[in-house]
Every structure is written in C-alpha cells, then in structure tokens.
Amino acid sequence: MPINRGCHVWIFAVLLFAGCGSDVDRSRDDLESMVGGALKAVFPVSGKVLLDGEAKEGVNLYLFKADGTPMTNNARTKADGTYCWSTYEVCDGVEAGDYVVCFRYIPKQKSNDRGDSDEVDLLEGKFSDPKTSEFKLTVSGAPQENVNYELKTK
C-alpha cells in the first residue's frame, strides 16, 4: 500500500509557514491561526533508525493511527540515523496515542520534497504498509527519547 502523499500536505504547509529550517519563531497564536484552531498537545519523540545494523540518512518515517488511518506526521533520518517527530514545529512531537510506524528509504530525494513522492523506495515497500507493519509507537503524554527501530532486509 503506497503512502498517501495528500495526507501530508497540510503539515508540510504548516512547517513551511512556521519557518521549518529557518530562524523564524512563530507564536502559538500564529500557529493556531495557520491551522485554523487550537493546537493539540504534542509530546517530543525521538530516536534512531538502523537499516541492517547501520545508520542511514534518508529513511522516512510515517505515522498511522492504530486503525490504519494516516496521520500527517512524518520524520526523516539524519546521517547518524536519528529522527524526531514534528507536528506544528520542528521536533515538537506528536499527540498522545497508539500508532503504527512505516518506513521508506529515499536517500536522494528532491530538494524541498518530503519523501512521499514517486521517487524510488530502496526498501521496495517492505515497511510501508500500515496493515502489516510490526513497528509500533505509543505516546503516553510525556517526552520520549531513544525510540529506536531496526529494519532488517536480510
């Protein structure tokens, strides 16, 4: 099942306008205005992804509710394999809840692309279906670090 890129459009717009990757500091009022209402509580979640025991830059992570409904959150690993979830601002976290996590490995995605385009997933879709994913995330209302995942292709 391919990742639905339409579900990620609004979060991309929020992050773009919120100053993703820039020095722009938006107030809570500015963010609420951009999303059209009150911001939901989010909790920082970060960790590392290993692919066959190695850290890889360019592994995209996607969240789905436990029932398979896609979320607008996603993350992308850095060269050391680390990632953090973003909702309204970079690395601010996600809402409390139970999630399924899916992955696509697109190491050379186009500039300004979020990895959910038609570019080639080097994992060949093995970890992109929320119905078969064994990877879970439970956000309990507190910051979480070292939420690590190991993807084994061999």
PyMOL CGO cylinders between C-alpha atoms (Angstrom):
from pymol import cmd
from pymol.cgo import CYLINDER

trace = [
    CYLINDER, 0.00, 0.00, 0.00, 1.69, 3.24, -1.03, 0.3, 1, 1, 1, 1, 1, 1,
    CYLINDER, 1.69, 3.24, -1.03, 1.92, 6.18, 1.33, 0.3, 1, 1, 1, 1, 1, 1,
    CYLINDER, 1.92, 6.18, 1.33, -0.82, 8.72, 0.63, 0.3, 1, 1, 1, 1, 1, 1,
    CYLINDER, -0.82, 8.72, 0.63, 1.02, 11.93, -0.05, 0.3, 1, 1, 1, 1, 1, 1,
    CYLINDER, 1.02, 11.93, -0.05, -2.14, 14.02, 0.11, 0.3, 1, 1, 1, 1, 1, 1,
    CYLINDER, -2.14, 14.02, 0.11, -2.41, 13.45, 3.85, 0.3, 1, 1, 1, 1, 1, 1,
    CYLINDER, -2.41, 13.45, 3.85, 0.95, 15.13, 4.37, 0.3, 1, 1, 1, 1, 1, 1,
    CYLINDER, 0.95, 15.13, 4.37, 0.14, 18.35, 2.51, 0.3, 1, 1, 1, 1, 1, 1,
    CYLINDER, 0.14, 18.35, 2.51, -1.22, 20.40, 5.40, 0.3, 1, 1, 1, 1, 1, 1,
    CYLINDER, -1.22, 20.40, 5.40, 1.65, 19.52, 7.75, 0.3, 1, 1, 1, 1, 1, 1,
    CYLINDER, 1.65, 19.52, 7.75, 4.13, 20.49, 5.06, 0.3, 1, 1, 1, 1, 1, 1,
    CYLINDER, 4.13, 20.49, 5.06, 2.36, 23.84, 4.70, 0.3, 1, 1, 1, 1, 1, 1,
    CYLINDER, 2.36, 23.84, 4.70, 2.33, 24.39, 8.45, 0.3, 1, 1, 1, 1, 1, 1,
    CYLINDER, 2.33, 24.39, 8.45, 6.04, 23.61, 8.75, 0.3, 1, 1, 1, 1, 1, 1,
    CYLINDER, 6.04, 23.61, 8.75, 6.85, 25.76, 5.74, 0.3, 1, 1, 1, 1, 1, 1,
    CYLINDER, 6.85, 25.76, 5.74, 4.98, 28.74, 7.13, 0.3, 1, 1, 1, 1, 1, 1,
    CYLINDER, 4.98, 28.74, 7.13, 6.16, 28.07, 10.66, 0.3, 1, 1, 1, 1, 1, 1,
    CYLINDER, 6.16, 28.07, 10.66, 9.72, 28.52, 9.50, 0.3, 1, 1, 1, 1, 1, 1,
    CYLINDER, 9.72, 28.52, 9.50, 10.87, 24.93, 9.18, 0.3, 1, 1, 1, 1, 1, 1,
    CYLINDER, 10.87, 24.93, 9.18, 14.64, 25.02, 9.00, 0.3, 1, 1, 1, 1, 1, 1,
    CYLINDER, 14.64, 25.02, 9.00, 14.82, 28.79, 9.48, 0.3, 1, 1, 1, 1, 1, 1,
    CYLINDER, 14.82, 28.79, 9.48, 15.23, 31.22, 12.32, 0.3, 1, 1, 1, 1, 1, 1,
    CYLINDER, 15.23, 31.22, 12.32, 11.58, 32.29, 12.21, 0.3, 1, 1, 1, 1, 1, 1,
    CYLINDER, 11.58, 32.29, 12.21, 9.97, 31.93, 15.63, 0.3, 1, 1, 1, 1, 1, 1,
    CYLINDER, 9.97, 31.93, 15.63, 6.20, 31.67, 15.48, 0.3, 1, 1, 1, 1, 1, 1,
    CYLINDER, 6.20, 31.67, 15.48, 3.96, 32.31, 18.44, 0.3, 1, 1, 1, 1, 1, 1,
    CYLINDER, 3.96, 32.31, 18.44, 1.27, 29.87, 19.48, 0.3, 1, 1, 1, 1, 1, 1,
    CYLINDER, 1.27, 29.87, 19.48, -1.31, 32.37, 18.20, 0.3, 1, 1, 1, 1, 1, 1,
    CYLINDER, -1.31, 32.37, 18.20, 0.38, 32.43, 14.78, 0.3, 1, 1, 1, 1, 1, 1,
    CYLINDER, 0.38, 32.43, 14.78, 0.39, 28.64, 14.61, 0.3, 1, 1, 1, 1, 1, 1,
    CYLINDER, 0.39, 28.64, 14.61, -3.26, 28.40, 15.71, 0.3, 1, 1, 1, 1, 1, 1,
    CYLINDER, -3.26, 28.40, 15.71, -4.17, 30.88, 13.01, 0.3, 1, 1, 1, 1, 1, 1,
    CYLINDER, -4.17, 30.88, 13.01, -2.34, 28.81, 10.39, 0.3, 1, 1, 1, 1, 1, 1,
    CYLINDER, -2.34, 28.81, 10.39, -4.01, 25.52, 11.36, 0.3, 1, 1, 1, 1, 1, 1,
    CYLINDER, -4.01, 25.52, 11.36, -7.42, 27.08, 11.86, 0.3, 1, 1, 1, 1, 1, 1,
    CYLINDER, -7.42, 27.08, 11.86, -7.93, 26.39, 15.56, 0.3, 1, 1, 1, 1, 1, 1,
    CYLINDER, -7.93, 26.39, 15.56, -6.43, 25.38, 18.86, 0.3, 1, 1, 1, 1, 1, 1,
    CYLINDER, -6.43, 25.38, 18.86, -3.26, 23.35, 18.78, 0.3, 1, 1, 1, 1, 1, 1,
    CYLINDER, -3.26, 23.35, 18.78, -3.46, 19.87, 20.21, 0.3, 1, 1, 1, 1, 1, 1,
    CYLINDER, -3.46, 19.87, 20.21, -0.98, 18.86, 22.89, 0.3, 1, 1, 1, 1, 1, 1,
    CYLINDER, -0.98, 18.86, 22.89, 2.06, 17.14, 21.41, 0.3, 1, 1, 1, 1, 1, 1,
    CYLINDER, 2.06, 17.14, 21.41, 4.95, 15.38, 23.13, 0.3, 1, 1, 1, 1, 1, 1,
    CYLINDER, 4.95, 15.38, 23.13, 8.53, 15.15, 21.80, 0.3, 1, 1, 1, 1, 1, 1,
    CYLINDER, 8.53, 15.15, 21.80, 9.51, 11.72, 20.49, 0.3, 1, 1, 1, 1, 1, 1,
    CYLINDER, 9.51, 11.72, 20.49, 12.94, 10.99, 19.02, 0.3, 1, 1, 1, 1, 1, 1,
    CYLINDER, 12.94, 10.99, 19.02, 15.23, 8.08, 18.38, 0.3, 1, 1, 1, 1, 1, 1,
    CYLINDER, 15.23, 8.08, 18.38, 17.32, 6.29, 15.82, 0.3, 1, 1, 1, 1, 1, 1,
    CYLINDER, 17.32, 6.29, 15.82, 16.62, 4.03, 12.85, 0.3, 1, 1, 1, 1, 1, 1,
    CYLINDER, 16.62, 4.03, 12.85, 19.09, 1.35, 11.81, 0.3, 1, 1, 1, 1, 1, 1,
    CYLINDER, 19.09, 1.35, 11.81, 18.89, -0.41, 8.46, 0.3, 1, 1, 1, 1, 1, 1,
    CYLINDER, 18.89, -0.41, 8.46, 20.53, -3.83, 8.66, 0.3, 1, 1, 1, 1, 1, 1,
    CYLINDER, 20.53, -3.83, 8.66, 22.52, -2.59, 11.64, 0.3, 1, 1, 1, 1, 1, 1,
    CYLINDER, 22.52, -2.59, 11.64, 23.68, 0.67, 10.04, 0.3, 1, 1, 1, 1, 1, 1,
    CYLINDER, 23.68, 0.67, 10.04, 22.53, 4.26, 10.41, 0.3, 1, 1, 1, 1, 1, 1,
    CYLINDER, 22.53, 4.26, 10.41, 21.30, 5.67, 7.11, 0.3, 1, 1, 1, 1, 1, 1,
    CYLINDER, 21.30, 5.67, 7.11, 20.35, 9.18, 6.12, 0.3, 1, 1, 1, 1, 1, 1,
    CYLINDER, 20.35, 9.18, 6.12, 17.09, 9.45, 4.24, 0.3, 1, 1, 1, 1, 1, 1,
    CYLINDER, 17.09, 9.45, 4.24, 14.85, 6.89, 5.91, 0.3, 1, 1, 1, 1, 1, 1,
    CYLINDER, 14.85, 6.89, 5.91, 11.39, 8.45, 6.06, 0.3, 1, 1, 1, 1, 1, 1,
    CYLINDER, 11.39, 8.45, 6.06, 9.09, 7.53, 8.94, 0.3, 1, 1, 1, 1, 1, 1,
    CYLINDER, 9.09, 7.53, 8.94, 5.30, 7.79, 8.70, 0.3, 1, 1, 1, 1, 1, 1,
    CYLINDER, 5.30, 7.79, 8.70, 2.67, 7.51, 11.43, 0.3, 1, 1, 1, 1, 1, 1,
    CYLINDER, 2.67, 7.51, 11.43, -0.71, 5.82, 11.14, 0.3, 1, 1, 1, 1, 1, 1,
    CYLINDER, -0.71, 5.82, 11.14, -3.34, 5.56, 13.84, 0.3, 1, 1, 1, 1, 1, 1,
    CYLINDER, -3.34, 5.56, 13.84, -3.74, 2.03, 15.19, 0.3, 1, 1, 1, 1, 1, 1,
    CYLINDER, -3.74, 2.03, 15.19, -6.75, 1.57, 12.85, 0.3, 1, 1, 1, 1, 1, 1,
    CYLINDER, -6.75, 1.57, 12.85, -4.56, 2.36, 9.80, 0.3, 1, 1, 1, 1, 1, 1,
    CYLINDER, -4.56, 2.36, 9.80, -5.72, 5.95, 9.29, 0.3, 1, 1, 1, 1, 1, 1,
    CYLINDER, -5.72, 5.95, 9.29, -2.78, 8.01, 8.04, 0.3, 1, 1, 1, 1, 1, 1,
    CYLINDER, -2.78, 8.01, 8.04, -1.50, 10.86, 10.17, 0.3, 1, 1, 1, 1, 1, 1,
    CYLINDER, -1.50, 10.86, 10.17, 0.11, 14.00, 8.82, 0.3, 1, 1, 1, 1, 1, 1,
    CYLINDER, 0.11, 14.00, 8.82, 3.27, 13.46, 10.84, 0.3, 1, 1, 1, 1, 1, 1,
    CYLINDER, 3.27, 13.46, 10.84, 6.45, 12.18, 9.34, 0.3, 1, 1, 1, 1, 1, 1,
    CYLINDER, 6.45, 12.18, 9.34, 10.15, 12.34, 10.06, 0.3, 1, 1, 1, 1, 1, 1,
    CYLINDER, 10.15, 12.34, 10.06, 13.39, 11.78, 8.16, 0.3, 1, 1, 1, 1, 1, 1,
    CYLINDER, 13.39, 11.78, 8.16, 16.64, 10.36, 9.48, 0.3, 1, 1, 1, 1, 1, 1,
    CYLINDER, 16.64, 10.36, 9.48, 19.87, 12.32, 9.54, 0.3, 1, 1, 1, 1, 1, 1,
    CYLINDER, 19.87, 12.32, 9.54, 23.25, 10.81, 8.62, 0.3, 1, 1, 1, 1, 1, 1,
    CYLINDER, 23.25, 10.81, 8.62, 23.60, 9.30, 12.10, 0.3, 1, 1, 1, 1, 1, 1,
    CYLINDER, 23.60, 9.30, 12.10, 20.17, 7.64, 11.82, 0.3, 1, 1, 1, 1, 1, 1,
    CYLINDER, 20.17, 7.64, 11.82, 18.48, 9.97, 14.30, 0.3, 1, 1, 1, 1, 1, 1,
    CYLINDER, 18.48, 9.97, 14.30, 14.99, 11.38, 13.79, 0.3, 1, 1, 1, 1, 1, 1,
    CYLINDER, 14.99, 11.38, 13.79, 12.36, 13.38, 15.66, 0.3, 1, 1, 1, 1, 1, 1,
    CYLINDER, 12.36, 13.38, 15.66, 8.64, 13.70, 15.05, 0.3, 1, 1, 1, 1, 1, 1,
    CYLINDER, 8.64, 13.70, 15.05, 7.16, 17.08, 14.11, 0.3, 1, 1, 1, 1, 1, 1,
    CYLINDER, 7.16, 17.08, 14.11, 3.58, 18.29, 14.14, 0.3, 1, 1, 1, 1, 1, 1,
    CYLINDER, 3.58, 18.29, 14.14, 3.45, 22.09, 14.32, 0.3, 1, 1, 1, 1, 1, 1,
    CYLINDER, 3.45, 22.09, 14.32, 7.13, 22.92, 14.61, 0.3, 1, 1, 1, 1, 1, 1,
    CYLINDER, 7.13, 22.92, 14.61, 10.35, 21.03, 14.01, 0.3, 1, 1, 1, 1, 1, 1,
    CYLINDER, 10.35, 21.03, 14.01, 10.75, 18.23, 16.56, 0.3, 1, 1, 1, 1, 1, 1,
    CYLINDER, 10.75, 18.23, 16.56, 7.83, 19.34, 18.73, 0.3, 1, 1, 1, 1, 1, 1,
    CYLINDER, 7.83, 19.34, 18.73, 6.40, 15.80, 18.82, 0.3, 1, 1, 1, 1, 1, 1,
    CYLINDER, 6.40, 15.80, 18.82, 3.07, 14.05, 18.31, 0.3, 1, 1, 1, 1, 1, 1,
    CYLINDER, 3.07, 14.05, 18.31, -0.26, 13.69, 20.09, 0.3, 1, 1, 1, 1, 1, 1,
    CYLINDER, -0.26, 13.69, 20.09, -0.67, 11.02, 22.75, 0.3, 1, 1, 1, 1, 1, 1,
    CYLINDER, -0.67, 11.02, 22.75, -1.98, 7.77, 21.30, 0.3, 1, 1, 1, 1, 1, 1,
    CYLINDER, -1.98, 7.77, 21.30, -1.15, 4.41, 19.77, 0.3, 1, 1, 1, 1, 1, 1,
    CYLINDER, -1.15, 4.41, 19.77, 0.39, 4.37, 16.32, 0.3, 1, 1, 1, 1, 1, 1,
    CYLINDER, 0.39, 4.37, 16.32, 1.79, 2.12, 13.62, 0.3, 1, 1, 1, 1, 1, 1,
    CYLINDER, 1.79, 2.12, 13.62, 5.08, 3.29, 12.11, 0.3, 1, 1, 1, 1, 1, 1,
    CYLINDER, 5.08, 3.29, 12.11, 6.02, 2.75, 8.46, 0.3, 1, 1, 1, 1, 1, 1,
    CYLINDER, 6.02, 2.75, 8.46, 9.26, 3.43, 6.62, 0.3, 1, 1, 1, 1, 1, 1,
    CYLINDER, 9.26, 3.43, 6.62, 10.54, 4.27, 3.15, 0.3, 1, 1, 1, 1, 1, 1,
    CYLINDER, 10.54, 4.27, 3.15, 14.21, 4.72, 2.28, 0.3, 1, 1, 1, 1, 1, 1,
    CYLINDER, 14.21, 4.72, 2.28, 14.73, 7.50, -0.25, 0.3, 1, 1, 1, 1, 1, 1,
    CYLINDER, 14.73, 7.50, -0.25, 18.31, 8.69, 0.29, 0.3, 1, 1, 1, 1, 1, 1,
    CYLINDER, 18.31, 8.69, 0.29, 18.40, 11.21, -2.56, 0.3, 1, 1, 1, 1, 1, 1,
    CYLINDER, 18.40, 11.21, -2.56, 15.03, 12.86, -2.58, 0.3, 1, 1, 1, 1, 1, 1,
    CYLINDER, 15.03, 12.86, -2.58, 14.46, 16.07, -4.49, 0.3, 1, 1, 1, 1, 1, 1,
    CYLINDER, 14.46, 16.07, -4.49, 15.10, 19.41, -2.81, 0.3, 1, 1, 1, 1, 1, 1,
    CYLINDER, 15.10, 19.41, -2.81, 12.10, 20.57, -0.73, 0.3, 1, 1, 1, 1, 1, 1,
    CYLINDER, 12.10, 20.57, -0.73, 10.49, 17.14, -1.09, 0.3, 1, 1, 1, 1, 1, 1,
    CYLINDER, 10.49, 17.14, -1.09, 9.26, 15.23, 1.95, 0.3, 1, 1, 1, 1, 1, 1,
    CYLINDER, 9.26, 15.23, 1.95, 9.99, 11.77, 0.54, 0.3, 1, 1, 1, 1, 1, 1,
    CYLINDER, 9.99, 11.77, 0.54, 6.42, 10.86, -0.25, 0.3, 1, 1, 1, 1, 1, 1,
    CYLINDER, 6.42, 10.86, -0.25, 6.72, 11.45, -3.97, 0.3, 1, 1, 1, 1, 1, 1,
    CYLINDER, 6.72, 11.45, -3.97, 7.10, 8.89, -6.72, 0.3, 1, 1, 1, 1, 1, 1,
    CYLINDER, 7.10, 8.89, -6.72, 10.82, 8.52, -6.03, 0.3, 1, 1, 1, 1, 1, 1,
    CYLINDER, 10.82, 8.52, -6.03, 12.16, 5.01, -5.57, 0.3, 1, 1, 1, 1, 1, 1,
    CYLINDER, 12.16, 5.01, -5.57, 11.87, 3.43, -2.12, 0.3, 1, 1, 1, 1, 1, 1,
    CYLINDER, 11.87, 3.43, -2.12, 15.04, 1.35, -1.77, 0.3, 1, 1, 1, 1, 1, 1,
    CYLINDER, 15.04, 1.35, -1.77, 13.17, -0.82, 0.74, 0.3, 1, 1, 1, 1, 1, 1,
    CYLINDER, 13.17, -0.82, 0.74, 10.80, -1.73, -2.12, 0.3, 1, 1, 1, 1, 1, 1,
    CYLINDER, 10.80, -1.73, -2.12, 7.72, -1.12, 0.02, 0.3, 1, 1, 1, 1, 1, 1,
    CYLINDER, 7.72, -1.12, 0.02, 8.64, -3.80, 2.56, 0.3, 1, 1, 1, 1, 1, 1,
    CYLINDER, 8.64, -3.80, 2.56, 8.00, -1.47, 5.52, 0.3, 1, 1, 1, 1, 1, 1,
    CYLINDER, 8.00, -1.47, 5.52, 5.41, 0.94, 4.06, 0.3, 1, 1, 1, 1, 1, 1,
    CYLINDER, 5.41, 0.94, 4.06, 2.12, -0.89, 4.68, 0.3, 1, 1, 1, 1, 1, 1,
    CYLINDER, 2.12, -0.89, 4.68, 0.43, 0.00, 7.99, 0.3, 1, 1, 1, 1, 1, 1,
    CYLINDER, 0.43, 0.00, 7.99, -1.63, -3.21, 7.82, 0.3, 1, 1, 1, 1, 1, 1,
    CYLINDER, -1.63, -3.21, 7.82, 1.46, -5.40, 8.01, 0.3, 1, 1, 1, 1, 1, 1,
    CYLINDER, 1.46, -5.40, 8.01, 3.93, -3.18, 9.90, 0.3, 1, 1, 1, 1, 1, 1,
    CYLINDER, 3.93, -3.18, 9.90, 5.33, -4.69, 13.08, 0.3, 1, 1, 1, 1, 1, 1,
    CYLINDER, 5.33, -4.69, 13.08, 6.58, -1.30, 14.28, 0.3, 1, 1, 1, 1, 1, 1,
    CYLINDER, 6.58, -1.30, 14.28, 4.50, 0.49, 16.89, 0.3, 1, 1, 1, 1, 1, 1,
    CYLINDER, 4.50, 0.49, 16.89, 4.67, 3.72, 18.85, 0.3, 1, 1, 1, 1, 1, 1,
    CYLINDER, 4.67, 3.72, 18.85, 2.75, 4.57, 22.00, 0.3, 1, 1, 1, 1, 1, 1,
    CYLINDER, 2.75, 4.57, 22.00, 2.90, 8.21, 23.06, 0.3, 1, 1, 1, 1, 1, 1,
    CYLINDER, 2.90, 8.21, 23.06, 1.74, 8.41, 26.66, 0.3, 1, 1, 1, 1, 1, 1,
    CYLINDER, 1.74, 8.41, 26.66, 1.80, 12.15, 27.28, 0.3, 1, 1, 1, 1, 1, 1,
    CYLINDER, 1.80, 12.15, 27.28, 5.47, 12.61, 28.20, 0.3, 1, 1, 1, 1, 1, 1,
    CYLINDER, 5.47, 12.61, 28.20, 8.61, 13.25, 26.14, 0.3, 1, 1, 1, 1, 1, 1,
    CYLINDER, 8.61, 13.25, 26.14, 10.29, 10.08, 24.87, 0.3, 1, 1, 1, 1, 1, 1,
    CYLINDER, 10.29, 10.08, 24.87, 13.87, 9.62, 23.71, 0.3, 1, 1, 1, 1, 1, 1,
    CYLINDER, 13.87, 9.62, 23.71, 15.63, 6.56, 22.31, 0.3, 1, 1, 1, 1, 1, 1,
    CYLINDER, 15.63, 6.56, 22.31, 12.56, 5.31, 20.48, 0.3, 1, 1, 1, 1, 1, 1,
    CYLINDER, 12.56, 5.31, 20.48, 14.68, 3.19, 18.17, 0.3, 1, 1, 1, 1, 1, 1,
    CYLINDER, 14.68, 3.19, 18.17, 13.76, 0.95, 15.24, 0.3, 1, 1, 1, 1, 1, 1,
    CYLINDER, 13.76, 0.95, 15.24, 15.83, -1.69, 13.45, 0.3, 1, 1, 1, 1, 1, 1,
    CYLINDER, 15.83, -1.69, 13.45, 14.80, -2.55, 9.91, 0.3, 1, 1, 1, 1, 1, 1,
    CYLINDER, 14.80, -2.55, 9.91, 16.12, -5.88, 8.65, 0.3, 1, 1, 1, 1, 1, 1,
    CYLINDER, 16.12, -5.88, 8.65, 16.05, -6.55, 4.94, 0.3, 1, 1, 1, 1, 1, 1,
    CYLINDER, 16.05, -6.55, 4.94, 18.15, -9.70, 5.01, 0.3, 1, 1, 1, 1, 1, 1,
]
cmd.load_cgo(trace, "trace")
